[in-house]
Amino acid sequence: MTRDLPKVELHLHLEGAAPPAFIRGLAREKHMDLSGLFTEDGGYRFTDFWDFLKVYEAATSTLKTPEDYGRLTKAVLEESAANGVVYSETFLSPDFCGGRDVGAWREYLHAIREAADKAERDDGITLRGIITCIRHFGPEKAKQTALCAAETAGDWIVGFGIAGDEKVGKPRDFLWSFDCAREAGLRITAHAGEWGGPDSVRDTLKDLNPERIGHGVRAIEDMALVDELAQRGTVLEVCPGSNMALGLFPTWRKHPIGTMFDRGVKVTISTDDPPFFHTTMMREYDRLAEAFDWDEGVFRQIARTSLDAAFCDEATRARIAKRLEPENA
């Protein structure tokens, strides 16, 4: 059932979607030693979220040129398209693409866009970019990232957000960066409520006023907050497989996406860093269908919610909407 459903993904880290074999290949080309980074069966090796961040950054260290990012984009979009994704938004960090230098960032962005345009022609998947600052790199580096975002905002770079270690700093520490991005016309999302609990979500809503929250699942610990999210119409970029892999919830049936959906919260489905968490969009759909008895109608509703929450322009939204209609699926 889920294999043929057209899907919209809003929460995907480009580097985090790199297939392990792709990273190993780059490491060989560049004579880099990544021993200890992979399991015996070839997957990424990490023990918890904070170890995952270290492995993520080590794997990303193989991506040294715009060409590398072009090849990465091609590999990631081929996998997404094979899972039925017709529209995707990916998080991009100038921290990794040119060291937050605007000129260098433009070169990386050009390579990513070229690969994305080719994937749209060849595989029928549309990609847009959301620039994210890295929370644990600190507010001053975030300002440089925001300037990169502001300088390249437009029809393809459509949003700004924050990722990284949620326990470092407070959302208000990054207010300058978000104001800069917002003034440039970028729409706002922010990771919260994954490791920081419901207070992290409340602080993020109050200080940054995002349209969307990345994850947000720990809001379930405060049902008044869940109802507030529903009332506000805040969209949650939920990544159930990621949450399960990192041990946030004991079983798929106990994942809060079902309760949040039933209480009227606008939930969406994404894979976060799929090869790290051994997931795909098809697997997310299959496991959620099994856990909550969701049928095709529920998944179509969630896909439409996701498209309505996408940061793309209206012409792109209208074009993708036609692909979500049952007769075009």
N, C-alpha and C positions, 0 to 999 in steps of 0.2 A: 504493500500500500504506500509506504512512505517514500519508496525509491523514486516514484514518478512525480511526486509532489514538487512544484517549484518552491524554492526556499529563499529567504532573505536573511542574511547574517550581518549583524551590526557590531559584533565584538570579536575582532580577530587581530591578534598581534602578528605583523608580517614576519618578523624574525622568529617568533614563537611557533609559526606554522611551517618552518623549514623542516623538510623531511630529514631524519638523521643521516640517511645515505648521501643526501645533497651536501650536508655540512662535512661529513667525512671526506667526500670527494674534494671539496674546496681545501680542506686541511692538507690533503695529500699534494694537491697542486702547489700549495704555498709552503710545503715542508714544515707544517706546524704540528706540534705534538699535543694531541687532545686525549692522551691516554687517561683513563679513569672517568671519562665523560659519558661512556656508553655502557650498557649492560651487555651480557654475553649474547643476547638475541638481537643486539643492534639498536635498541632503544636508548633514550636518554636516561642517565642514572642520577637520581636525586632522592633525598630522604624526607624533606619537608618543604614548605613554601620558601623559606629563606635560602635553603640549599638550591632549590629550583631557580631562584633569582641569580645565584652565582653561576649555575650551569648555563642558564639562558645567556648571560653576558659573555661567558667563555665561548659558547657556540657562535654568538654574534661576532666575536672577534675575528672570525674567518672571513667575514664580509667586509672587504677593504676598499672596494672600488664601486663606482656607479654600475659598471658591467655586472659585478657580482649581484647587485640588487635587482638588476634587470632579469638575470637568470633566476633569482629567487622568486620574483613576482610571477614569472612564467610557471614555475613548478607549483607554487601555491595555488594559482588560479586554475591550473589543470585539475588539481585534486578537488578543489571546491566545485568546479563545474561537473565533475564526475559524480558528485553527491547531490546534484540537482540545484545548486545555488545559482540563482539568476542575477542577484544583486548582492554586493558585499561592500562593507566599509571596513577599512583596515587601519590600525593604529601605526603611525610612523613617527620615529623619534630622530630628529636631527642630531641628537646626542650620539647616535650610532652612524649617522649618514653625514659625514663631513664635520663632525666636532662642533656643531652649532654655529658654523660660519655660513652666512647667508649665501655667498657665492658658491661654496662647495655644495651646500644643501640643494641649490637649484640644479646642479649637475646630477645629483642622485635622483632628485625628483623627476627630471627629464627621462632618465633611464627607466624608472619605475612606470611612468606614464606610457612610454613607448611599449613596454611589455604588456601593460594593461590594455592598451588600445588593440594590440595584436590578439590578445586573449578574447577580447570582445568580438573581434571579427571571426576568429577561428572556433571559439568555444561557446560563444553566446553568453558570457558572463560580464556584467558591468561592475567596475570597481571605482570607489571614491576613497579619498584619504582623510584621516583625522590625525592631526599632529598632537602628540602627547609629550608633556614634560615628564621627567622621572622624579618621583617624589623624594626618594632617598638620595638624589644628587643635589637637592637643596634649592631654595627659592632663587638664588642669584643665577644659577645655570638655567633655571626655568624661565627667567626673563629673556635670556638669549634665545631659548627655544621658541618663546612666544613671538619674538621679533622675526624669526624665520617663518613662523606661521603667518604673521601679519603680512610679510612681504610676498608670500606666495598664495594668499587666500584667493579664492575664485571659484570657477565652475568645477574644479577637480579636488582641491583642498577645501573641504567644506566644514570642518569642525576642529575643535581644540579640546584636549582633555588632560588628565593626569593619571599615571599608572605608577607601579612600583610598590614599595613597602608602605602600606597604609598606616603602620604604627610610627612612622617618622614624621614629625611635624604636625601641623594643623592645617585644614583647608585655607584658613584666612591668611596663612603665611604666603600663599600663592595668588593672592587677590590681584596684585599688579599684573601678573601674567594673564589671568583670565580677563581682566578689564581690557588689556591690550588686544587680545584675540577677539573679544566681543566687539570692540570698536572697529575692527577690521572686517566685520560682517560674519565672523565664524560662529557657528552654533556650538553649544557647550554640553559636554558629557564629563563625568568624573567617576573614577573607581572609588567605591565606598561600600561599607557593609559586607565585606568579605572577611576581613580579620579584625576590624575595629569595632564591630558590634553596632547596635542601633544608634548609639550616640554619634558614631562616625557618619551615618546617613543624615542624622539631624543637623550636624555641624556643616556638612557639605551642602545640604539644601539651603541652610540659612546664609552661609558665607559666599557660596559660589552660584547659587540659583541655577543649577543645570536643568536642561530639558530631560536628560537621561542620566541614569545612574548605572555604572558598570558593576554588575553583580547585585548588590543591595539585599542579598538573601538573609543577612543577619537581622534585618528589620523584623523578621518573623518573631523575634524575641520580645517585641513590643507591638501588640496588636493595634494599639492606637496609632502607631506610626504606619502600620500597614494600611489602615483605613485612611490616614492622611495622604499616603502615596496615591491611593485610588482617587481620592477627592481632588488632589492637585493634578492628576493626569500624568504624573511623572512616569516615564517609561523605564523599566528595568531591563538591562541587557543581561539576561540570566544565562549562565554557562553550567548547566547541571553536571555534565561529565567532568569538568574541571573541579567543581566542588566535591564530587565524590572521590576523585583521584587524590585530592589533598586532604580528605578525611573530615570535611566539615559536617557531613551527615552520614549516619550509619547505613542507610539503605536508600534506594531510589524512591521507594514509597514514602519515605520520611523527608524527602526533599521538599522545601516549602513552596516550590513553584505551583503545585496543585492548589494549595490553600490560597495563595496570593491570586491566582487566576480566578478562583471561585469567589473571592471577595472584591473582584473588580479592578485589581491592579493590572496595568498594561504591561504584560510580560512578553518578552521575546526570547528566542532560543539561539545560542551561539556556541562555538567550540573553544574560544579563548586562545589556547596554544595546543592545537589538536594532537600533533605527534607526541608531545610531552605527556598528554593525558590519555593516550590510546583511544581517541575518539574521532568521529567524523560527524557531519550533519545528519547523515542517514542513521548512524548509531544513536545519536541524541533522540531523534524522532522515534526510533524503534523502542528504546528503553522507556521513554515517556509514555508511549502508547501502552506498553506493558504495565507500567506502574500505575497509571491513572485512568486506564481504559479510554484514552482520548481517541476519537475517531478522526476521519479525514476532515470533517467540518471544523473541529477544534484547530487542527493544524493550519487549515486555510485561514481561519480567523486570526491566528497568531502571525502568519505570514503577512496578512494585510495590515495588522497593527504595526509590524516591523517596518513595512514600507511607508506607512503614514508617519512613522517616527524617524525615517531616514533623513539625512541632512542634504540630500541632493536637490537640484532645482526641480521645478514643477514639470517641466517637459520630460525630464528623465523619469520622474515618478509616474507620470501618465503612461510612458512607454512600458515601464516595468509592470504597471498595474494590469495591462492587457495580457501579459504573460502569466499572471496569477489567476486569470479567469479559467474556470474548469475546462471550457472548450478549447483553450489554447495550451493547456498543460500537457 
